Amino acid sequence: MTLSPSHFSVRLLRPLALVACVTVLTACAGIETSAPTDNLDVHWTSASPENLNPNSDLNPDRNKNAAMVKWLHCAFPGKKSTHYRAVRLDGRDAVLSESDSSASMLRQNLRVEPANLGQLSFSWKVPKMIPGADMTQRDSDDSPVRVVLAFDGDRTKFSAKNAMLSELALALTGEPLPYATLMYVWGSHSAPESVIINTRTDRIRKVVIESGPARLGRWLDYERDVRADYEKAFGEAPGALVGIAIMTDSDNTRQQAKAWYGPLSLVKKPRDVLATSAAPSMTAVSAMSGLDSQVPEFAPPFLQD
């Protein structure tokens, strides 16, 4: 029997609807932002050379269409939106995220085939922890910073619950649930490099790359092997990367959170190690020029959490 929202009670659907929306990066409805009038000289793409790999296929200097690529603000049903805007901090172009009992993301669609997955470089700066946040607990699952990756795969492997979530996502957004969602996060208590499985669906898994207050208040730069991290988290090889997002949220703890994100850079594997032919061109993930000075509003008819 095909699973559909009609086969489940509203009581069951409500806590799962938001999960479905959060994980559907390729379908989560959003609004293209326009250039802020007070930050026209600040572009997330124009990072300093030491922070953007010149060999990246996402480098706007190599991708002439990068300036035309805009990230989308994705608001969640029944949730206050996090505020995102372009700024310059410590000599770096960045995106400032400010959350006040809120949750929303900036996302970008792309497609990178598994053979081309390489190193993902990104940076962030977090001034303070979120009081009471604990990503191992459903009611306090907040993080000052998240870099979110969505992957394609064989959805016939889904459990009954995940299949229902995918059907729900399809009904609400027009797209099924990604096969898998991998997040890089800053935890409060979990050990660095540990993996946290989402309490509502095991198709969302979080790699803790920072934990606790020891490294607050400074820029931290990372380079992650996407394939290795995926295999560690899910125990299998990844499918195609189909979406990427940043997200700051404090809706569960009802607290405030602030963070800065530097540009993202994805470097594919060298051609001489590709298993097949030359890689296809990739959408420029690092192009987030011109963020809106006001968070756009979006209120789709989703079930509320």
BELPE-V649980 format. One record per run of one state. SS is the DSSP state (@ for helix, = for strand, . for the rest). FROM is the first residue (numbers start at 1). LEN is the number of residues. If there is no record, write none. Layout:
((SS FROM LEN) (SS FROM LEN))
This chain:
((. 1 4) (@ 5 3) (. 8 2) (@ 10 14) (. 24 7) (= 31 2) (. 33 10) (= 43 1) (. 44 5) (@ 49 3) (. 52 14) (@ 66 3) (. 69 3) (= 72 4) (. 76 7) (= 83 7) (. 90 2) (= 92 9) (. 101 2) (= 103 10) (. 113 1) (@ 114 3) (. 117 2) (= 119 8) (. 127 11) (@ 138 3) (. 141 2) (= 143 1) (. 144 2) (= 146 6) (. 152 3) (@ 155 3) (. 158 2) (@ 160 14) (. 174 6) (= 180 8) (. 188 7) (= 195 3) (. 198 6) (= 204 8) (. 212 7) (= 219 7) (@ 226 9) (. 235 6) (= 241 9) (. 250 6) (= 256 6) (. 262 3) (= 265 3) (. 268 3) (@ 271 3) (. 274 15) (= 289 1) (. 290 16))
